[in-house]
Amino acid sequence: MTGWRIGYAAGDATVIKAMTNLASHSTSNPTSIAQYATIAAYNGTQEPVEMMRQAFEERLNVIHEKLINIPGFSCLKPQGAFYLFPNAIEAAKLTGFDTVDAWVEAILEEEKVALVPGSGFGSPENVRLSYATSLDLLEKALERIQSFMTRHMK
């Protein structure tokens, strides 16, 4: 249920208590709509879940392969999630940028591709690339990133 901010954790009671204490001060509670959607997701048919899993797996396989073939990117293939978190520092340097943040800003301005700088996650050499959208849009985004790299590579 991407974007709904619903989830659960299982583990040692002390760790779970610490997580609960932290979350209670850093996030708000899920909306009633999200809570009812979660109940429906757990109790309803699981066919849509499998269809989504397959769609996300296809997107992952396609965009991971295309991304690692663009100069300057290295990226482990995730085992779960709906985003890639590639190291893009070499891509930034190849195109004349000192930081990934500056490179991300230039890509947004020139190519209209929104990547989230990894600096917001404590990893300034990375970017976050969500694949929670259509494969067609993802492929266009990667074409634009490739175009940007080709035009700017030194």
Rosetta blueprint (number, residue, H / E / L):
1 M L
2 T L
3 G L
4 W L
5 R L
6 I L
7 G L
8 Y L
9 A L
10 A L
11 G L
12 D L
13 A H
14 T H
15 V H
16 I H
17 K H
18 A H
19 M H
20 T H
21 N H
22 L H
23 A H
24 S H
25 H H
26 S H
27 T L
28 S L
29 N L
30 P L
31 T L
32 S H
33 I H
34 A H
35 Q H
36 Y H
37 A H
38 T H
39 I H
40 A H
41 A H
42 Y H
43 N H
44 G L
45 T L
46 Q L
47 E H
48 P H
49 V H
50 E H
51 M H
52 M H
53 R H
54 Q H
55 A H
56 F H
57 E H
58 E H
59 R H
60 L H
61 N H
62 V H
63 I H
64 H H
65 E H
66 K H
67 L H
68 I H
69 N L
70 I L
71 P L
72 G L
73 F L
74 S E
75 C L
76 L L
77 K L
78 P L
79 Q L
80 G L
81 A L
82 F L
83 Y E
84 L E
85 F L
86 P L
87 N E
88 A L
89 I H
90 E H
91 A H
92 A H
93 K H
94 L H
95 T L
96 G L
97 F L
98 D L
99 T L
100 V H
101 D H
102 A H
103 W H
104 V H
105 E H
106 A H
107 I H
108 L H
109 E H
110 E H
111 E H
112 K L
113 V L
114 A L
115 L L
116 V E
117 P E
118 G H
119 S H
120 G H
121 F H
122 G L
123 S L
124 P L
125 E L
126 N E
127 V E
128 R E
129 L E
130 S E
131 Y L
132 A L
133 T L
134 S L
135 L H
136 D H
137 L H
138 L H
139 E H
140 K H
141 A H
142 L H
143 E H
144 R H
145 I H
146 Q H
147 S H
148 F H
149 M H
150 T H
151 R H
152 H H
153 M L
154 K L
